[in-house]
Amino acid sequence: MKAKPQAHFPATRMRRNRRTAWSRRMVQEHTLSTADLIWPIFLTDGTNRRVPIAAMPGVDRISVDLVAETAGEAAHLGIPVIALFPYTEEGRKTEDGREALNPDNLVCRATRAVKEAKVGIGVLCDVALDPYTNHGHDGLLKDGTILNDETLEVLVAQALVQARAGCDIIAPSDMMDGRVGAIRTALEREGFRDVQIMAYAAKYASAFYGPFREAVGSAKALKGDKRTYQMDPANGDEALREVALDIAEGADMVMVKPGLPYLDIVRRVKETFAMPTFAYQVSGEYSMIMAAVERGWLEADRAIIESLIAFKRAGADGVLTYFAPRAAKLIRNL
């Protein structure tokens, strides 16, 4: 939109509206609320366990028996959704990632625990094979090639296992072509018509995923890279095509990943489709901020809130962020 001509100084003094705290609040264009936050949580085997993740200061893997308590904390803080990610022990990783289909795997057990606790929040479950494969890829691998259509069958089965456990939002992050449509068809067929799909619609082959791969245990397993199925960071128009396809296939919400380096994509997606649009402030973004905080180079609370406001300014309806509990406390002045 073209800016209209304005009066010149001193008739116009931009600092008038900035002079007091109440005035700044009154003219603030974007606000951040706890309802904008989704809290990703890492799971591990065992009982009463909290395992610090070295690359993500302040973030732990937690055992399933602690998940309901954590979900209760999220509900108390006003966070509407938690997202579950498993750390799969090496002995359970296979070429075909079959642990993803185990109805008693970490994600399914944790989902049931949250639902049984009746804390009144949603559960988002990631659909992809990388935490479960011994090669670290999101799909089935044959002779160095990721098999798209064969992988779809496994992803559908994984989504159904999660839906049966009580998952509210299925979030396919694998970037296989056609997976949203295949999952939506299966959910309808099996009677899960109210289960939502948040598609990782524009997921880039990014350098910012390293700490996450340590958190889920896929970093050492990964053979090669994921550029044959995740998007080229140089491409923007392609993201709009991906989003359009996922919406046509039945996605209820779409996501851009990573977040801060791709705010231009968030803006374009929101303006083009007017769909519920989310962004993932990924592990690398979190770790960069925390590393600078630990060295005294950034003021933690201000940097966290400023980074999250940037998503809202770009048009995001919500953010998956490891800062969720801390940000929620800041927002609520706790």
Residue pairs with C-beta under 8 A, 6 or more apart in sequence:
6 12
16 23
17 23
17 24
17 26
17 27
18 24
29 313
30 309
30 312
30 313
31 312
32 305
32 308
32 309
32 312
32 327
32 331
33 78
33 331
34 77
34 78
34 79
34 80
34 327
34 328
34 331
34 332
35 78
35 80
35 318
36 308
36 311
36 312
36 316
36 317
36 318
36 319
37 79
37 80
37 308
37 318
37 319
37 321
37 324
37 327
37 328
38 79
38 80
38 81
38 82
38 83
38 124
38 278
38 318
38 319
38 320
38 321
38 324
39 74
39 79
39 81
39 82
39 83
39 320
39 321
39 322
39 324
39 325
40 82
40 83
40 85
40 320
40 321
40 322
40 324
41 62
41 67
41 70
41 82
41 83
41 84
41 85
41 110
42 53
42 59
42 60
42 61
42 62
42 85
42 86
42 87
42 215
42 216
43 61
43 62
43 63
43 64
43 67
43 84
43 85
43 86
43 87
43 106
43 107
43 110
44 51
44 61
44 62
44 63
44 86
44 87
44 106
45 63
45 87
45 89
45 106
46 63
47 63
47 65
48 63
48 65
48 66
49 61
49 62
49 63
49 66
50 60
50 61
50 62
50 63
50 66
51 60
51 61
51 62
51 87
52 59
52 60
53 59
53 60
53 61
53 211
53 214
53 215
54 214
55 210
55 211
55 214
55 215
55 283
55 287
56 211
56 214
56 215
56 283
56 286
56 287
56 290
56 322
57 287
57 290
57 291
57 294
58 290
58 322
58 326
59 215
59 286
59 322
61 87
61 215
62 70
64 106
64 109
64 110
64 113
65 113
67 84
67 110
67 113
67 114
68 113
68 114
68 116
68 117
68 119
70 82
71 82
71 113
71 114
71 117
71 119
71 121
71 123
72 117
72 119
73 325
74 82
74 119
74 121
74 324
74 325
75 119
75 120
75 121
77 324
77 325
77 328
77 329
77 332
77 334
78 328
78 332
79 121
79 324
79 325
79 328
80 121
80 122
81 121
81 122
81 123
81 124
81 168
81 169
82 114
82 121
82 122
82 123
82 124
83 123
83 124
83 125
83 126
83 171
83 320
84 106
84 107
84 110
84 111
84 123
84 124
84 125
84 126
85 107
85 126
85 131
85 212
85 215
85 216
86 105
86 106
86 107
86 131
86 132
86 216
87 106
87 131
87 215
87 216
87 217
88 99
88 105
88 106
88 131
88 132
88 216
88 217
89 217
90 134
90 217
92 99
92 132
93 99
93 132
93 133
93 134
93 221
94 132
94 133
94 134
95 133
95 134
95 135
95 140
95 141
96 133
96 140
96 154
97 129
97 130
97 132
97 133
97 140
97 154
98 132
99 105
99 132
100 129
100 131
100 132
100 154
100 157
100 158
100 161
101 154
101 157
101 158
101 161
102 108
102 161
103 161
103 164
103 165
105 161
107 125
107 126
107 162
107 165
108 161
108 162
108 164
108 165
109 165
111 123
111 125
111 162
111 165
111 166
111 167
112 165
112 166
114 121
114 123
114 166
115 123
115 165
115 166
122 168
122 169
123 166
123 167
123 168
123 169
124 167
124 168
124 169
124 171
124 198
125 162
125 167
125 169
125 170
125 171
126 171
126 173
127 155
127 158
127 159
127 162
127 170
127 171
127 172
127 173
127 174
127 179
127 183
128 138
128 155
128 172
128 173
128 174
129 137
129 138
129 139
129 140
129 151
129 154
129 155
129 158
129 174
130 136
130 137
130 138
130 174
130 216
130 218
130 222
131 216
131 217
131 218
133 141
133 218
133 221
134 221
135 141
135 221
135 222
135 223
136 213
136 218
136 219
136 220
136 221
136 222
136 223
137 146
137 222
137 223
137 224
137 226
138 146
138 151
138 173
138 174
138 175
138 176
138 226
138 229
139 146
139 147
139 148
139 150
139 151
139 154
139 155
139 174
139 176
139 229
140 146
140 147
140 150
140 151
140 154
141 147
141 223
144 224
145 228
146 176
146 228
146 229
148 176
148 177
148 178
148 229
149 178
151 174
151 176
151 179
152 176
152 178
152 179
152 182
155 172
155 174
155 176
155 179
155 182
155 183
156 179
156 182
156 183
156 186
159 170
159 172
159 183
159 186
159 187
160 186
160 187
160 190
160 192
162 170
163 170
163 187
163 190
163 192
163 195
167 195
168 195
168 196
169 195
169 196
169 197
169 198
169 253
170 183
170 187
170 195
170 196
170 197
170 198
171 197
171 198
171 199
171 200
171 255
172 179
172 180
172 183
172 197
172 199
172 200
173 200
173 203
173 257
174 200
174 229
175 200
175 203
175 226
175 229
175 230
175 231
176 229
178 249
180 197
180 199
180 245
180 246
180 249
180 250
180 251
181 248
181 249
181 250
183 197
183 250
184 197
184 249
184 250
184 251
185 250
187 193
187 195
187 197
196 252
196 253
197 250
197 251
197 252
197 253
198 251
198 252
198 253
198 254
198 255
198 278
199 243
199 246
199 251
199 253
199 254
199 255
200 255
200 257
200 280
201 239
201 242
201 243
201 246
201 247
201 251
201 254
201 255
201 256
201 269
202 231
202 239
202 242
202 243
202 254
202 255
202 256
202 257
202 262
202 265
202 269
203 230
203 231
203 255
203 256
203 257
204 230
204 231
204 232
204 233
204 257
204 258
204 262
205 225
205 226
205 227
205 230
205 231
205 232
205 233
206 230
206 233
206 257
206 258
206 261
206 282
206 284
207 284
208 258
208 261
208 282
208 283
208 284
208 285
209 258
209 282
209 283
209 284
210 219
210 283
210 284
211 283
211 284
211 286
211 287
212 282
212 283
212 284
213 219
213 222
215 283
231 238
231 239
231 242
232 238
233 261
236 264
236 265
236 268
239 256
239 265
239 268
239 269
240 268
240 269
240 272
243 254
243 269
243 272
243 273
243 275
244 273
246 254
247 254
247 273
247 275
251 275
252 276
253 275
253 276
253 277
253 278
253 317
254 269
254 273
254 275
254 276
254 277
254 278
255 277
255 278
255 279
255 280
255 320
256 262
256 265
256 266
256 269
256 277
256 278
256 279
256 280
256 316
257 279
257 280
257 282
258 279
258 280
258 281
258 282
258 284
258 285
259 266
259 279
259 280
259 281
259 282
259 285
259 311
259 316
259 319
260 281
260 285
260 307
260 310
260 311
261 285
262 279
263 279
263 310
263 311
263 314
264 314
266 277
266 279
266 311
266 314
266 315
266 316
267 314
267 315
269 275
269 277
269 315
270 277
270 314
270 315
270 316
270 317
271 315
276 317
276 318
277 315
277 316
277 317
278 316
278 317
278 318
278 319
278 320
279 311
279 314
279 316
279 318
279 319
279 320
280 319
280 320
280 321
281 307
281 308
281 311
281 319
281 320
281 321
281 322
281 323
283 322
285 307
286 321
286 322
286 323
289 298
289 300
289 303
289 304
289 307
290 300
292 298
292 303
293 299
293 300
293 303
301 326
301 330
304 323
304 326
304 327
304 330
305 327
305 330
305 331
307 323
308 319
308 321
308 323
308 327
311 319
321 327
328 334
